Amino acid sequence: MLLEHPRVKEAVCLVTGQESLERSLAAVVVGGAEQSELRSFLSARVHPSMVPRRFVMVDALPLTSTGKADRPATARLLEPGRV
């Protein structure tokens, strides 16, 4: 759904948190949309539990040598103090 937003070029959604009570969705997004705009867009289309709690805007997603999204490197962007 997030990729259907006209101002989102690329996005990766990840589950953060180790313990079940700490787990939440986070999205790393390439594009010019604001977090509030993305939250509203998704809230109108998906169940509230599927709307990421956190959005991190980046210029480009980390890629593997084969050109796919590097999920472990993307997860490191969500670490405290990184973005």
ZADO-1210 file (C-alpha; in nm, 4 decimals, padded with zeros to 6 digits):
<atoms>
<atom x="00.0000" y="00.0000" z="00.0000" code="MET" pos="1"/>
<atom x="00.2765" y="00.2439" z="00.0881" code="LEU" pos="2"/>
<atom x="00.4209" y="00.2164" z="-00.2612" code="LEU" pos="3"/>
<atom x="00.0865" y="00.3273" z="-00.4046" code="GLU" pos="4"/>
<atom x="00.1365" y="00.6768" z="-00.2639" code="HIS" pos="5"/>
<atom x="00.2346" y="00.9064" z="-00.5536" code="PRO" pos="6"/>
<atom x="00.5266" y="01.0630" z="-00.3641" code="ARG" pos="7"/>
<atom x="00.6841" y="00.7344" z="-00.2505" code="VAL" pos="8"/>
<atom x="00.9522" y="00.5959" z="-00.4803" code="LYS" pos="9"/>
<atom x="01.0680" y="00.3040" z="-00.2659" code="GLU" pos="10"/>
<atom x="00.9882" y="00.1731" z="00.0806" code="ALA" pos="11"/>
<atom x="01.0701" y="-00.1106" z="00.3166" code="VAL" pos="12"/>
<atom x="00.8586" y="-00.1949" z="00.6219" code="CYS" pos="13"/>
<atom x="01.0179" y="-00.3789" z="00.9120" code="LEU" pos="14"/>
<atom x="00.9121" y="-00.5054" z="01.2533" code="VAL" pos="15"/>
<atom x="01.1161" y="-00.3464" z="01.5299" code="THR" pos="16"/>
<atom x="01.1552" y="-00.4472" z="01.8935" code="GLY" pos="17"/>
<atom x="01.2721" y="-00.7736" z="02.0451" code="GLN" pos="18"/>
<atom x="00.9938" y="-00.8491" z="02.2910" code="GLU" pos="19"/>
<atom x="00.6329" y="-00.8944" z="02.1836" code="SER" pos="20"/>
<atom x="00.5183" y="-00.5892" z="02.3815" code="LEU" pos="21"/>
<atom x="00.7870" y="-00.3730" z="02.2173" code="GLU" pos="22"/>
<atom x="00.7219" y="-00.4807" z="01.8591" code="ARG" pos="23"/>
<atom x="00.5940" y="-00.2278" z="01.6105" code="SER" pos="24"/>
<atom x="00.6097" y="-00.1512" z="01.2403" code="LEU" pos="25"/>
<atom x="00.8549" y="00.0995" z="01.1000" code="ALA" pos="26"/>
<atom x="00.8935" y="00.2148" z="00.7416" code="ALA" pos="27"/>
<atom x="01.2044" y="00.3412" z="00.5652" code="VAL" pos="28"/>
<atom x="01.0872" y="00.5552" z="00.2738" code="VAL" pos="29"/>
<atom x="01.2454" y="00.7179" z="-00.0319" code="VAL" pos="30"/>
<atom x="01.0387" y="01.0056" z="-00.1638" code="GLY" pos="31"/>
<atom x="00.9079" y="01.3506" z="-00.0879" code="GLY" pos="32"/>
<atom x="00.6082" y="01.2700" z="00.1320" code="ALA" pos="33"/>
<atom x="00.5731" y="01.3870" z="00.4907" code="GLU" pos="34"/>
<atom x="00.5235" y="01.1366" z="00.7716" code="GLN" pos="35"/>
<atom x="00.1803" y="01.2740" z="00.8586" code="SER" pos="36"/>
<atom x="00.0779" y="01.2495" z="00.4930" code="GLU" pos="37"/>
<atom x="00.1860" y="00.8844" z="00.4767" code="LEU" pos="38"/>
<atom x="00.0152" y="00.8012" z="00.8038" code="ARG" pos="39"/>
<atom x="-00.3131" y="00.9541" z="00.6804" code="SER" pos="40"/>
<atom x="-00.2831" y="00.7805" z="00.3441" code="PHE" pos="41"/>
<atom x="-00.2361" y="00.4400" z="00.5040" code="LEU" pos="42"/>
<atom x="-00.4945" y="00.4956" z="00.7778" code="SER" pos="43"/>
<atom x="-00.7614" y="00.5373" z="00.5108" code="ALA" pos="44"/>
<atom x="-00.6655" y="00.2080" z="00.3449" code="ARG" pos="45"/>
<atom x="-00.5452" y="-00.0489" z="00.5981" code="VAL" pos="46"/>
<atom x="-00.6209" y="-00.1709" z="00.9486" code="HIS" pos="47"/>
<atom x="-00.4629" y="00.0547" z="01.2167" code="PRO" pos="48"/>
<atom x="-00.2258" y="-00.2252" z="01.3215" code="SER" pos="49"/>
<atom x="-00.0731" y="-00.2151" z="00.9721" code="MET" pos="50"/>
<atom x="00.0173" y="00.1545" z="00.9828" code="VAL" pos="51"/>
<atom x="00.3851" y="00.1962" z="01.0751" code="PRO" pos="52"/>
<atom x="00.4422" y="00.3698" z="01.4046" code="ARG" pos="53"/>
<atom x="00.7629" y="00.5255" z="01.2739" code="ARG" pos="54"/>
<atom x="00.8659" y="00.6561" z="00.9319" code="PHE" pos="55"/>
<atom x="01.2283" y="00.7252" z="00.8431" code="VAL" pos="56"/>
<atom x="01.2871" y="00.9266" z="00.5286" code="MET" pos="57"/>
<atom x="01.6083" y="00.8551" z="00.3345" code="VAL" pos="58"/>
<atom x="01.7582" y="00.9565" z="00.0008" code="ASP" pos="59"/>
<atom x="01.8132" y="00.5937" z="-00.1057" code="ALA" pos="60"/>
<atom x="01.7620" y="00.2460" z="00.0345" code="LEU" pos="61"/>
<atom x="02.0703" y="00.0351" z="00.1030" code="PRO" pos="62"/>
<atom x="02.1005" y="-00.2284" z="-00.1691" code="LEU" pos="63"/>
<atom x="02.2634" y="-00.5683" z="-00.1945" code="THR" pos="64"/>
<atom x="02.5126" y="-00.6469" z="-00.4699" code="SER" pos="65"/>
<atom x="02.2201" y="-00.7842" z="-00.6734" code="THR" pos="66"/>
<atom x="02.0274" y="-00.4561" z="-00.6484" code="GLY" pos="67"/>
<atom x="01.7632" y="-00.5709" z="-00.3989" code="LYS" pos="68"/>
<atom x="01.6806" y="-00.3885" z="-00.0756" code="ALA" pos="69"/>
<atom x="01.9344" y="-00.4837" z="00.1917" code="ASP" pos="70"/>
<atom x="01.6979" y="-00.5473" z="00.4828" code="ARG" pos="71"/>
<atom x="01.9669" y="-00.5856" z="00.7546" code="PRO" pos="72"/>
<atom x="02.1299" y="-00.2576" z="00.6465" code="ALA" pos="73"/>
<atom x="01.7871" y="-00.0934" z="00.6304" code="THR" pos="74"/>
<atom x="01.7112" y="-00.2160" z="00.9844" code="ALA" pos="75"/>
<atom x="02.0313" y="-00.0474" z="01.1062" code="ARG" pos="76"/>
<atom x="01.8877" y="00.2855" z="00.9859" code="LEU" pos="77"/>
<atom x="01.6186" y="00.2416" z="01.2512" code="LEU" pos="78"/>
<atom x="01.8667" y="00.2097" z="01.5391" code="GLU" pos="79"/>
<atom x="01.8572" y="00.4931" z="01.7950" code="PRO" pos="80"/>
<atom x="02.0810" y="00.7824" z="01.7001" code="GLY" pos="81"/>
<atom x="02.1109" y="00.6845" z="01.3336" code="ARG" pos="82"/>
<atom x="01.8402" y="00.9042" z="01.1801" code="VAL" pos="83"/>
</atoms>
